[in-house]
């Protein structure tokens, strides 16, 4: 593998690790605000118990998100200098806006949010929670703006091979930005919903009977059941927008090789780039045309339209886009089935989480990380589906890569992967440790006097 492929794998590994944690913090901040507001309104301790557990998960996720984001940003200079040289006039300010509007809010108020529940006035702690949640959302907004502009660039002109902004409104609200932003925010909401439901289910299985875990379980399941239909609808809208602006990506997602009508929906198959067909395909007749064109005879673009006469391929690699799309959709339907089944059973049991059937709780535990699976699969569809372009119609990925020896890129890639495996294992281990402690009713940290000596027990 040459430096281009290795650099792409390295950036993909970095962003795959990084995106796991903002996907949690974006929506979890708003869930924490919901817990805080409900406690303020009712005085019911169960809401604060839920808040105090999940704010620790937020802190852990936020820390790893910041660290991994820093290492990812380094690669613009080390591996992809051509990107900033050509479009830095647009990418640079957007990244700066993220720092100014997001990190400043988060950095200033995060300490109050984490440590001020019993120290700061209620209104101040609630305000801090809101501003941190708002900051994480604004961070997502500016990153999605930049990423969307790379897919559907607008509001700029090229001068001597360099992009210059001519209309910042068109840059920010480029054709795909609203769809990508809503799709990503809903993905974050679903990730958090099933993380809460899954870990709460584990706490219930381990015997915890407190009101806080029951409240968390009901919140997670209900949130998931409400958001998944919206995500399916938004995914369809996003797909139609992609069909308009990036037809080659949609052709790869569908595994459609020839432009034609009455295109079947390929449920499963093995894309064969040599024969330009799908092996062992399982299909639903006309369904792809119905989904994408809303009529059975609708003409759907095919991958063969993006092959030049000299054999040069101008469409993305089919297999990773094809398979990733099916993983994302399959995970989404699993979310739909389990969340709706759980809500139905909760309703039948008068919303008592402790009465939920054990098999359902067991199924929900691995779904705690299902949001990560769906988000990564969707991200691979989006980013690999853009190839060979880095900025559509402006510059290819090959034009941006640094002239760095392949062995050097390989060595740093191995280093990154080793660190990320260790950090991810540690993160999941800490989540399980916190869950087990909560299930046993034990404090995560032993209370101590300022001098460091343990506090006296009630008997003492």
C-alpha positions in Angstrom: 0.0 0.0 0.0 1.3 3.4 -0.9 1.3 6.6 1.2 -2.1 7.7 -0.1 -3.9 4.5 1.0 -2.1 4.4 4.3 -2.9 8.1 5.0 -6.6 7.5 4.2 -6.6 4.5 6.5 -4.9 6.5 9.2 -7.3 9.4 8.9 -10.2 7.0 8.8 -9.0 5.3 12.0 -8.5 8.6 13.8 -11.9 10.0 12.8 -13.6 6.7 13.5 -12.2 6.7 17.1 -12.9 10.4 17.6 -16.5 10.4 16.4 -17.6 7.8 19.0 -17.4 10.3 21.8 -18.9 13.5 20.4 -21.8 11.2 19.2 -22.4 10.6 22.9 -21.8 14.1 24.3 -23.9 16.0 21.8 -27.2 14.4 22.8 -26.2 13.4 26.4 -25.8 17.0 27.3 -29.5 17.6 26.4 -30.6 14.5 28.3 -28.7 15.8 31.4 -30.5 19.1 31.0 -33.8 17.2 30.9 -32.9 15.4 34.1 -31.9 18.6 35.8 -35.0 20.5 34.8 -37.2 17.7 35.9 -35.5 17.6 39.3 -35.9 21.4 39.6 -39.6 21.2 38.8 -40.5 18.2 41.0 -37.8 17.9 43.7 -37.9 14.2 43.0 -34.5 12.7 43.9 -34.7 10.1 41.2 -34.0 12.7 38.5 -30.9 13.9 40.3 -29.7 10.3 40.8 -30.0 9.8 37.1 -28.2 13.1 36.5 -25.3 12.2 38.8 -24.6 8.9 37.1 -24.8 10.0 33.5 -22.8 13.2 34.1 -19.9 11.0 34.9 -20.4 9.2 31.5 -20.5 12.6 29.9 -17.2 13.7 31.5 -15.4 10.5 30.5 -16.7 10.8 26.9 -15.9 14.5 26.7 -12.3 13.9 27.8 -11.6 11.2 25.2 -13.4 13.3 22.5 -11.2 16.3 23.1 -7.9 14.3 23.1 -8.8 12.3 20.0 -10.0 15.5 18.2 -6.6 17.1 18.7 -4.6 14.2 17.2 -7.0 14.2 14.3 -6.6 17.8 13.5 -2.8 17.4 13.4 -3.2 15.3 10.3 -4.3 18.3 8.2 -0.7 19.4 8.3 1.2 16.1 8.5 -0.8 14.0 6.0 -3.0 16.3 4.0 -1.2 19.7 3.5 -2.8 20.1 0.0 -6.2 20.4 1.6 -5.5 23.6 3.5 -3.4 25.0 0.7 -6.3 24.8 -1.7 -9.4 25.3 0.5 -7.9 26.6 3.7 -9.6 30.0 3.2 -12.9 28.3 3.8 -12.0 25.3 6.0 -9.8 27.5 8.4 -12.5 30.0 9.4 -15.1 27.2 9.9 -12.8 25.3 12.2 -12.1 28.6 14.1 -15.8 29.2 14.5 -16.1 25.8 16.1 -13.5 26.7 18.6 -14.9 30.1 19.4 -18.6 29.2 19.7 -18.3 25.7 21.1 -15.1 25.0 23.0 -15.2 28.3 24.9 -18.7 27.5 26.2 -17.8 24.0 27.1 -14.5 24.8 28.7 -15.9 27.6 30.8 -19.0 25.9 32.1 -18.0 22.2 32.2 -16.5 22.5 35.7 -19.7 24.0 37.1 -21.7 21.3 35.4 -19.6 18.4 36.7 -18.9 19.6 40.2 -21.5 22.3 41.0 -24.6 20.2 41.6 -24.4 20.6 45.4 -22.2 23.8 45.4 -23.8 26.2 42.9 -27.3 27.6 43.0 -29.8 25.5 41.1 -30.3 28.2 38.4 -26.5 28.4 37.8 -26.0 24.7 37.6 -29.0 24.4 35.2 -27.6 27.2 33.1 -24.2 25.6 33.0 -25.7 22.3 31.9 -27.6 24.1 29.1 -24.6 26.0 27.9 -22.4 22.9 27.7 -25.2 21.1 25.8 -25.5 24.0 23.5 -21.8 24.2 23.0 -21.5 20.5 22.0 -24.3 21.0 19.5 -22.7 24.1 18.0 -19.4 22.1 17.7 -21.3 19.5 15.7 -22.9 22.3 13.6 -19.7 23.8 12.4 -18.0 20.5 11.7 -21.1 19.3 9.7 -21.0 22.6 7.8 -17.4 22.0 6.8 -18.0 18.4 5.9 -21.1 19.2 4.0 -19.4 21.9 2.0 -16.7 19.3 1.0 -19.5 17.2 -0.4 -21.6 19.9 -2.0 -19.4 23.0 -2.3 -21.0 26.4 -2.9 -20.4 30.1 -2.3 -16.8 30.2 -3.5 -14.6 30.9 -6.6 -11.2 29.6 -7.6 -8.4 32.0 -8.2 -5.0 30.6 -9.3 -6.0 27.2 -8.0 -7.1 28.4 -4.5 -10.7 28.6 -3.2 -11.9 32.0 -2.0 -15.2 32.6 -0.2 -17.7 34.7 -2.1 -20.9 34.0 -0.1 -20.6 32.7 3.5 -24.3 32.2 3.7 -24.1 29.8 0.7 -21.1 28.1 2.2 -22.7 27.5 5.6 -26.1 26.5 4.2 -24.8 24.5 1.3 -27.3 22.1 -0.4 -26.6 19.0 1.8 -25.9 20.7 5.2 -29.5 20.7 6.6 -29.9 17.0 5.9 -26.5 16.0 7.2 -26.9 18.1 10.4 -30.4 16.7 11.3 -29.3 13.2 10.4 -26.2 13.5 12.6 -28.1 15.0 15.6 -30.7 12.2 15.4 -27.9 9.7 15.2 -26.4 11.2 18.4 -29.8 11.0 20.1 -30.2 7.4 19.2 -26.7 6.6 20.3 -27.4 8.1 23.7 -30.9 6.6 24.0 -29.6 3.0 23.5 -26.5 3.6 25.6 -28.8 4.7 28.5 -31.3 1.9 27.9 -28.5 -0.7 27.5 -26.5 0.2 30.6 -29.7 0.7 32.6 -30.9 -2.8 31.5 -27.5 -4.2 32.8 -28.0 -2.4 36.1 -31.5 -4.0 36.4 -30.1 -7.4 35.5 -27.5 -7.0 38.2 -30.2 -6.4 40.8 -30.3 -2.6 41.2 -33.8 -1.5 42.3 -33.3 2.3 42.8 -35.6 4.8 41.3 -32.8 6.5 39.4 -32.1 3.4 37.2 -35.8 2.9 36.5 -36.0 6.6 35.4 -33.0 6.2 33.2 -34.3 3.1 31.6 -37.7 4.6 30.8 -36.0 7.7 29.4 -33.6 5.8 27.1 -36.2 3.5 25.7 -38.8 6.2 25.1 -36.3 8.5 23.5 -35.1 5.7 21.2 -38.7 4.8 20.2 -39.5 8.4 19.4 -36.3 9.2 17.4 -35.9 6.1 15.3 -39.0 6.8 13.0 -37.7 10.3 12.6 -34.3 9.0 11.6 -35.7 6.6 9.1 -37.7 9.5 7.5 -34.7 11.8 7.6 -32.4 9.1 6.1 -34.8 8.9 3.2 -34.7 12.7 2.7 -30.9 12.6 3.0 -30.7 9.9 0.4 -32.8 11.8 -2.1 -30.6 14.9 -1.6 -27.5 12.7 -2.2 -29.1 11.3 -5.3 -29.4 14.8 -6.7 -25.9 15.9 -5.8 -23.8 12.7 -5.6 -25.5 10.0 -7.8 -22.4 7.8 -7.9 -22.6 7.4 -4.2 -26.2 6.3 -4.3 -25.4 3.9 -7.1 -22.8 2.3 -4.9 -25.1 2.2 -1.9 -27.7 0.4 -4.0 -25.3 -1.8 -5.9 -26.9 -0.6 -9.1 -24.6 -0.9 -12.2 -26.8 0.2 -15.1 -28.9 3.3 -15.4 -32.4 2.0 -15.9 -35.9 1.9 -14.5 -37.6 -0.8 -12.4 -34.4 -1.2 -10.3 -34.7 -3.8 -7.6 -33.7 -3.2 -4.0 -30.7 -5.5 -3.3 -31.1 -6.7 0.2 -27.9 -8.6 0.1 -25.3 -9.5 -2.5 -21.6 -9.5 -3.3 -20.6 -6.6 -5.6 -18.3 -7.9 -8.3 -16.3 -5.0 -9.8 -14.8 -7.3 -12.5 -18.2 -8.4 -14.0 -19.9 -5.2 -13.0 -22.7 -7.1 -11.3 -23.8 -8.5 -7.9 -23.2 -12.1 -7.1 -25.7 -14.1 -5.1 -28.1 -11.1 -4.9 -31.3 -11.2 -2.9 -33.6 -8.6 -4.3 -37.0 -7.0 -4.0 -38.3 -6.1 -7.5 -38.7 -2.4 -8.4 -38.2 -1.3 -4.7 -35.1 0.8 -5.3 -36.9 2.8 -8.0 -39.9 3.2 -5.7 -37.7 4.4 -2.8 -35.6 6.8 -4.8 -38.0 7.9 -7.5 -41.3 7.1 -5.8 -42.5 5.1 -8.8 -41.6 1.6 -10.0 -40.5 2.8 -13.5 -38.2 5.5 -12.0 -34.8 5.6 -13.6 -31.9 5.2 -11.1 -28.3 6.1 -12.1 -25.9 3.3 -12.4 -22.2 2.9 -11.7 -21.3 2.3 -15.3 -22.1 5.9 -16.1 -19.1 6.9 -14.1 -16.5 4.8 -16.1 -14.6 6.7 -18.8 -13.9 5.3 -22.2 -10.3 4.6 -21.3 -11.5 2.5 -18.3 -10.8 5.2 -15.7 -13.3 4.7 -12.8 -14.9 7.9 -11.4 -17.1 6.2 -8.8 -16.3 5.2 -5.2 -15.2 1.7 -4.3 -18.5 -0.2 -4.3 -18.1 -3.0 -1.7 -17.4 -0.8 1.5 -20.2 1.6 0.6 -22.6 -1.2 -0.2 -21.9 -3.2 2.9 -21.7 -0.2 5.3 -25.1 1.1 4.1 -26.7 -2.3 4.9 -25.1 -2.4 8.3 -26.4 1.1 9.1 -30.0 0.3 7.9 -30.0 -3.1 9.6 -28.9 -1.6 12.9 -31.6 1.1 12.5 -34.4 -1.5 12.1 -33.1 -3.5 15.1 -33.4 -0.2 17.1 -36.9 0.2 15.8 -38.0 -3.3 16.7 -36.5 -3.4 20.2 -37.4 0.1 21.3 -41.0 -0.2 20.2 -41.3 -3.7 21.8 -39.8 -2.3 25.1 -42.2 0.7 25.1 -45.2 -1.6 24.5 -44.1 -3.9 27.4 -43.5 -0.9 29.6 -47.0 0.3 28.9 -48.5 -3.1 29.6 -46.6 -3.1 33.0 -47.7 0.3 34.0 -44.2 1.8 33.1 -42.5 -0.3 35.9 -39.0 -1.0 34.5 -38.3 -3.6 37.2 -41.0 -5.8 35.7 -39.5 -5.9 32.2 -38.9 -9.5 30.9 -35.3 -10.6 31.4 -34.8 -11.8 27.8 -35.6 -8.2 26.6 -33.2 -6.7 29.1 -30.5 -9.2 27.9 -31.1 -8.1 24.3 -30.9 -4.5 25.2 -27.4 -4.8 26.8 -25.4 -5.3 23.6 -27.6 -2.6 22.0 -25.9 -0.1 24.3 -23.2 0.4 21.6 -25.5 0.0 18.6 -25.5 3.7 18.0 -21.7 3.5 17.5 -22.2 0.8 14.9 -24.8 2.7 13.0 -22.9 6.0 13.1 -19.6 4.5 11.9 -21.4 2.6 9.1 -23.2 5.8 8.0 -19.9 7.8 8.2 -18.2 5.2 6.0 -21.0 5.4 3.5 -20.7 9.2 3.5 -16.9 9.6 3.3 -15.9 6.6 1.2 -18.9 7.4 -1.1 -17.3 10.7 -1.9 -14.2 9.2 -3.4 -12.2 9.9 -5.5 -13.0 13.5 -4.5 -11.9 15.2 -1.3 -13.9 18.3 -2.2 -16.4 17.4 -4.9 -15.4 18.8 -8.2 -12.6 20.9 -6.7 -9.8 18.5 -5.6 -9.2 14.8 -5.4 -7.9 13.0 -2.4 -4.7 12.2 -4.3 -4.0 15.9 -4.8 -4.1 16.7 -1.1 -1.9 13.9 0.3 1.6 14.7 1.7 4.7 13.5 0.1 5.6 11.3 3.1 7.3 7.9 2.8 4.8 5.0 3.1 6.8 3.3 5.9 6.6 6.4 8.1 2.8 6.6 7.6 2.5 2.9 8.4 4.5 3.3 11.6 2.4 6.1 12.9 -0.8 4.2 11.8 0.3 1.2 13.9 1.0 3.5 16.9 -2.4 5.2 16.6 -4.2 1.9 16.4 -2.4 0.5 19.4 -3.3 3.5 21.5 -6.9 3.6 20.3 -7.4 -0.1 21.1 -6.1 0.5 24.7 -8.2 3.6 25.2 -11.4 2.1 23.8 -10.9 -1.0 26.0 -10.3 1.3 29.0 -13.4 3.4 28.2 -15.7 0.4 28.0 -14.1 -1.1 31.1 -14.8 2.1 33.1 -18.4 2.2 31.9 -18.9 -1.4 33.1 -17.1 -0.6 36.4 -19.4 2.4 37.0 -22.5 0.4 36.1 -21.5 -2.4 38.5 -20.8 0.1 41.3 -24.2 1.7 40.7 -26.0 -1.6 40.7 -24.4 -2.5 44.1 -25.3 0.9 45.5 -21.6 1.7 46.1 -20.1 5.1 45.6 -17.6 5.4 42.7 -15.2 7.3 44.9 -14.8 6.9 48.6 -15.7 10.2 50.4 -12.7 11.8 52.2 -12.0 14.8 54.3 -9.9 17.6 52.7 -6.9 16.1 54.6 -7.3 12.9 52.7 -8.5 10.8 55.7 -11.7 8.7 55.2 -14.9 10.2 56.5 -16.3 8.5 59.7 -18.9 5.9 59.2 -22.4 6.5 60.6 -21.6 4.1 63.5 -18.5 6.1 64.4 
